[in-house]
Amino acid sequence: MNRLLIPLLGFALSVALSTVQAETVWNFATAYKDNNFHTRNIVRFVGEVEESSGGKLKMTMHTNASLLKMPEIKRGVQTGQVQIGEILLSAYGKEDPFFEVDGIPFLSRGQMTAWEVYELTLPFIRAKLEKQGLMPLFSVPWPGQGLYAQKPINTTSDFNGVKFRAYNALTARLAELMGAVPTTVQSAEVPQAFATGVVSAMVTSAATGSYTKAWDFTTHFYDVNAMNNKNMVIVSADAFNALDADTQAVVMRAAATAEARGWIMSRTAQAVTTQALADNGMTVAPPGPELLAELKAIGETMVQEWLAKAGDDGEKFIAAYKALGAN
């Protein structure tokens, strides 16, 4: 009897082990809430990967900075704390100027020019990430950034001395050039920062304003469409390379689909969330001519400052960008 049971038990154990080995689980970290269009796009991406891989690759979502805060996610993927994550690319401008180029005010305005910036800079971004053991999977822009304030804004001088929410080095520099006082506040902390007086103005998208219910703490939104910062989903190269070829192909196909879908969702979100600000009592308006002219001048200053950091590669990018007629 025992002689019969032993081979059967061995067979059952080998089947169980092969099943376990065939299923890979990745942890996916993002700092944004479940209602954010970026998060909703990612949830669909995860579902498509799991379905198309036949369950061979599964991902556990950790949204709303529940596992890692935004500044921690890139490092978390590099160290293997999580296998995949979503970052705000421009937050890492100190590592490489090309990470932050989409955050330069008025370099690109609107999705068409944002896509051109993305295509021209992606080779530089990919090369940098690969040196860090990372792979870019897909990138989706935020809707155009606007100015939020608790009073009417006619010129940049109206921001003198105002505590201004910054979320990366470029928005901090923008605040300084307007005469404001920059204070770093992450997206999830915006309502509390306004409620406690840590900040009283900010530049961000209508989407973020809507998600954080900006009408509870600001009164005016100026739709300056200053820039289209991008979020990027990155994956550990080691984790990706550990997948079999078929599963790798599934991930890349789902990533391409998520990128195309995400850009459409961003465009839709801009219209819907801008209307939501107005519907909830905020004054929504374009910038006046004087304010717009001053902001564009600041943008040009910031382009020159960026070029000083980016060197020859930066000059080549700007030349190629202008050759497209984008600027």
Protein Blocks (a to p, Z undefined) as FASTA:
>chain_A
ZZmmmmmmmmmmmmmmmmmmmpccdddddfbdfklmklmmmmmmmmmmmmmnnomaccdd
dehhlmbcfklmmmmmmnomambdcddfklmmmmomklmmmmpghkbgcjklmmmmmmmm
mmmmmmmmmmnopacfbdcdddddddddfbdcfbfklmgopacddfbfklmmmmmmnopa
cddddfklmmmmmmnomaccdcddfklmmmnommlmpcbdcdehlaccdddddddfklmm
mpcfklmmmmmmmmmmmmmmmmmmmmmmmmmmmmmmmmnopacddddfklmmmmmmmmmm
mmmmmmmmnmmmlmmmmmmmmmnopZZ
